[in-house]
Amino acid sequence: MRKENNRKNETVKVKIGLFVSALITAAGVFAVMTYLQRQALSDFEKKEVYVAASVIPKGTVIDDSNAGEYLVLKSVDAGSIPDHAAFDPQTASGLSPVYDISSGTILTDNMFTCPDTVISEMEEPVMAGFKADDLSKAVSGILRAGDRIDICCVDPETGKGELLCENVYVVSGYDGYGNVISDTGPAVMFNIYLESKDAPAFYEGLASGSLYVVRRCG
């Protein structure tokens, strides 16, 4: 009788152990499923972030005139947003991308940097534009946003070249249809930053066809 009772007790203990194990396993599975469900729901959660409305070429300075062309607020899945992603267009004015940014890319602050110090060191920078065929000599197709150039003029009497504007910043380059150029295709139109006091002489040189540009290397 005692042996039979012992067997019954052992059987009960085994059943209780199996029940507890099954309960623990079920709780673990439930916890994992709950986590996965929450993760899945978070992936479908929508958040508004700024993305590149079009390709933003390296060196392009973001300002009020082109922010609408390059930046757009878009609702995206929260799970697709990079960690620590933060971008405020109000603080991005005057910054430029460190590399070409593809259209649709979610923008983050670390994609942008302050442009070349040539701008910050200028007293009164203004934006000017010219076409390659406006110059007597040009480096058409080689200039890109972020490049620095020297603008020279030719004295009509002596034929000698003189430096007119030094270390000028190229804001952007365009093809013949007005499309922004990044790394491919010839650029034939350019926007530049130069000192306000140099603008009259610059446009006088353009009108006379006596200007040419030299690209700085490095």
JOHU-V770463 format. One record per residue. N is the residue number from 0. RES is the residue in one small letter. SS is DSSP state (H for helix, E for strand, C for the rest). PSI is psi as a letter, one per 20 degrees, with the letter a starting at -180 (999 if undefined). Layout:
n->N res->RES ss->SS psi->PSI
n->N res->RES ss->SS psi->PSI
This chain:
n->0 res->m ss->C psi->g
n->1 res->r ss->H psi->g
n->2 res->k ss->H psi->h
n->3 res->e ss->H psi->g
n->4 res->n ss->H psi->h
n->5 res->n ss->H psi->g
n->6 res->r ss->H psi->g
n->7 res->k ss->H psi->g
n->8 res->n ss->H psi->g
n->9 res->e ss->H psi->h
n->10 res->t ss->H psi->g
n->11 res->v ss->H psi->g
n->12 res->k ss->H psi->g
n->13 res->v ss->H psi->g
n->14 res->k ss->H psi->g
n->15 res->i ss->H psi->g
n->16 res->g ss->H psi->g
n->17 res->l ss->H psi->h
n->18 res->f ss->H psi->g
n->19 res->v ss->H psi->g
n->20 res->s ss->H psi->g
n->21 res->a ss->H psi->h
n->22 res->l ss->H psi->g
n->23 res->i ss->H psi->g
n->24 res->t ss->H psi->g
n->25 res->a ss->H psi->g
n->26 res->a ss->H psi->h
n->27 res->g ss->H psi->g
n->28 res->v ss->H psi->g
n->29 res->f ss->H psi->g
n->30 res->a ss->H psi->g
n->31 res->v ss->H psi->g
n->32 res->m ss->H psi->h
n->33 res->t ss->H psi->g
n->34 res->y ss->H psi->g
n->35 res->l ss->H psi->h
n->36 res->q ss->H psi->g
n->37 res->r ss->H psi->h
n->38 res->q ss->H psi->g
n->39 res->a ss->H psi->g
n->40 res->l ss->H psi->h
n->41 res->s ss->H psi->h
n->42 res->d ss->H psi->h
n->43 res->f ss->H psi->i
n->44 res->e ss->C psi->p
n->45 res->k ss->E psi->p
n->46 res->k ss->E psi->q
n->47 res->e ss->E psi->p
n->48 res->v ss->E psi->r
n->49 res->y ss->E psi->p
n->50 res->v ss->E psi->r
n->51 res->a ss->E psi->o
n->52 res->a ss->C psi->h
n->53 res->s ss->C psi->r
n->54 res->v ss->C psi->p
n->55 res->i ss->E psi->o
n->56 res->p ss->C psi->q
n->57 res->k ss->C psi->p
n->58 res->g ss->C psi->i
n->59 res->t ss->C psi->p
n->60 res->v ss->E psi->p
n->61 res->i ss->C psi->p
n->62 res->d ss->C psi->a
n->63 res->d ss->C psi->h
n->64 res->s ss->C psi->h
n->65 res->n ss->C psi->j
n->66 res->a ss->H psi->h
n->67 res->g ss->H psi->h
n->68 res->e ss->H psi->h
n->69 res->y ss->H psi->h
n->70 res->l ss->E psi->p
n->71 res->v ss->E psi->q
n->72 res->l ss->E psi->p
n->73 res->k ss->E psi->q
n->74 res->s ss->E psi->p
n->75 res->v ss->E psi->r
n->76 res->d ss->E psi->p
n->77 res->a ss->H psi->h
n->78 res->g ss->H psi->i
n->79 res->s ss->H psi->i
n->80 res->i ss->C psi->p
n->81 res->p ss->C psi->q
n->82 res->d ss->C psi->q
n->83 res->h ss->C psi->k
n->84 res->a ss->C psi->p
n->85 res->a ss->C psi->p
n->86 res->f ss->C psi->p
n->87 res->d ss->C psi->o
n->88 res->p ss->H psi->h
n->89 res->q ss->H psi->h
n->90 res->t ss->H psi->i
n->91 res->a ss->H psi->i
n->92 res->s ss->C psi->p
n->93 res->g ss->C psi->i
n->94 res->l ss->E psi->r
n->95 res->s ss->E psi->q
n->96 res->p ss->E psi->q
n->97 res->v ss->C psi->i
n->98 res->y ss->C psi->r
n->99 res->d ss->C psi->p
n->100 res->i ss->E psi->p
n->101 res->s ss->C psi->q
n->102 res->s ss->C psi->p
n->103 res->g ss->C psi->i
n->104 res->t ss->C psi->p
n->105 res->i ss->E psi->p
n->106 res->l ss->C psi->p
n->107 res->t ss->C psi->q
n->108 res->d ss->H psi->h
n->109 res->n ss->H psi->i
n->110 res->m ss->H psi->i
n->111 res->f ss->E psi->q
n->112 res->t ss->E psi->r
n->113 res->c ss->E psi->p
n->114 res->p ss->C psi->r
n->115 res->d ss->C psi->q
n->116 res->t ss->H psi->i
n->117 res->v ss->H psi->h
n->118 res->i ss->H psi->g
n->119 res->s ss->H psi->h
n->120 res->e ss->C psi->i
n->121 res->m ss->C psi->q
n->122 res->e ss->C psi->g
n->123 res->e ss->C psi->m
n->124 res->p ss->E psi->q
n->125 res->v ss->E psi->q
n->126 res->m ss->E psi->p
n->127 res->a ss->E psi->r
n->128 res->g ss->E psi->q
n->129 res->f ss->E psi->r
n->130 res->k ss->E psi->q
n->131 res->a ss->H psi->h
n->132 res->d ss->H psi->i
n->133 res->d ss->H psi->i
n->134 res->l ss->C psi->q
n->135 res->s ss->C psi->h
n->136 res->k ss->E psi->q
n->137 res->a ss->C psi->r
n->138 res->v ss->C psi->l
n->139 res->s ss->C psi->p
n->140 res->g ss->C psi->i
n->141 res->i ss->C psi->h
n->142 res->l ss->C psi->q
n->143 res->r ss->C psi->r
n->144 res->a ss->C psi->p
n->145 res->g ss->C psi->i
n->146 res->d ss->C psi->q
n->147 res->r ss->E psi->p
n->148 res->i ss->E psi->q
n->149 res->d ss->E psi->p
n->150 res->i ss->E psi->p
n->151 res->c ss->E psi->r
n->152 res->c ss->E psi->q
n->153 res->v ss->E psi->p
n->154 res->d ss->C psi->o
n->155 res->p ss->C psi->h
n->156 res->e ss->C psi->g
n->157 res->t ss->C psi->h
n->158 res->g ss->C psi->j
n->159 res->k ss->C psi->q
n->160 res->g ss->E psi->q
n->161 res->e ss->E psi->q
n->162 res->l ss->E psi->p
n->163 res->l ss->E psi->g
n->164 res->c ss->E psi->p
n->165 res->e ss->E psi->q
n->166 res->n ss->E psi->l
n->167 res->v ss->E psi->q
n->168 res->y ss->E psi->p
n->169 res->v ss->E psi->o
n->170 res->v ss->E psi->g
n->171 res->s ss->E psi->q
n->172 res->g ss->E psi->q
n->173 res->y ss->E psi->q
n->174 res->d ss->C psi->a
n->175 res->g ss->C psi->i
n->176 res->y ss->C psi->j
n->177 res->g ss->C psi->j
n->178 res->n ss->C psi->p
n->179 res->v ss->E psi->p
n->180 res->i ss->C psi->p
n->181 res->s ss->C psi->e
n->182 res->d ss->C psi->i
n->183 res->t ss->C psi->q
n->184 res->g ss->C psi->q
n->185 res->p ss->C psi->p
n->186 res->a ss->C psi->p
n->187 res->v ss->C psi->i
n->188 res->m ss->E psi->q
n->189 res->f ss->E psi->q
n->190 res->n ss->E psi->q
n->191 res->i ss->E psi->q
n->192 res->y ss->E psi->p
n->193 res->l ss->E psi->r
n->194 res->e ss->E psi->q
n->195 res->s ss->H psi->h
n->196 res->k ss->H psi->h
n->197 res->d ss->H psi->i
n->198 res->a ss->H psi->g
n->199 res->p ss->H psi->g
n->200 res->a ss->H psi->h
n->201 res->f ss->H psi->g
n->202 res->y ss->H psi->h
n->203 res->e ss->H psi->g
n->204 res->g ss->H psi->h
n->205 res->l ss->H psi->g
n->206 res->a ss->H psi->h
n->207 res->s ss->H psi->i
n->208 res->g ss->C psi->k
n->209 res->s ss->C psi->j
n->210 res->l ss->E psi->q
n->211 res->y ss->E psi->q
n->212 res->v ss->E psi->q
n->213 res->v ss->E psi->p
n->214 res->r ss->E psi->p
n->215 res->r ss->C psi->q
n->216 res->c ss->C psi->q
n->217 res->g ss->C psi->999
